[in-house]
Amino acid sequence: MNTISSICEMLMLLCFACSWPFSIVKALKTKVVAGKSPVFMIIIIMGYVLGIVHKLTGNADWVTFLYVFNICIVGFDLFLYFYYSRFYRR
């Protein structure tokens, strides 16, 4: 395990984790999800899943939990997209 690599990976994931709550709070306040892309969010989740697979196949460390945390955040934003977008389809 390379400590510098783990720290850089941790900081990258924390930066991503800090950006998603802005999107979530905006959706919760305005109930508007126009401009969001569910395909983009699914691709991001897939990237995090692949990061977890990489960690579990030989590079496991505590940073793995940040991948799981990010999946939860993006997953919640994706849930909000589908929840609020159903009101616009009517």
PEWOZI-V657250 format. One record per backbone hydrogen bond with DSSP energy under -0.5 kcal/mol. NH is the residue of the N-H (numbers start at 1). CO is the residue of the C=O. Records with the same first field share a line. If there is no record, write none. Layout:
NH = CO, CO
This chain:
3 = 1
6 = 2
7 = 3
8 = 4
9 = 5
10 = 6
11 = 7
12 = 8
13 = 9
14 = 10
15 = 11
16 = 12
17 = 13
18 = 14
19 = 15, 16
20 = 16
21 = 17
22 = 19
23 = 19
24 = 20
25 = 21
26 = 22
27 = 23
28 = 24
29 = 25
30 = 26
31 = 27
36 = 33
38 = 36
41 = 37
42 = 38
43 = 39
44 = 40
45 = 41
46 = 42
47 = 43
48 = 44
49 = 45
50 = 46
51 = 47
52 = 48
53 = 49
54 = 50
55 = 51
56 = 52
57 = 53
58 = 55
59 = 54, 55
64 = 61
65 = 62
66 = 63
67 = 63
68 = 64
69 = 65
70 = 66
71 = 67
72 = 68
73 = 69
74 = 70
75 = 71
76 = 72
77 = 73
78 = 74
79 = 75
80 = 76
81 = 77
82 = 78
83 = 79
84 = 80
85 = 81
86 = 82
87 = 84
88 = 85
89 = 85
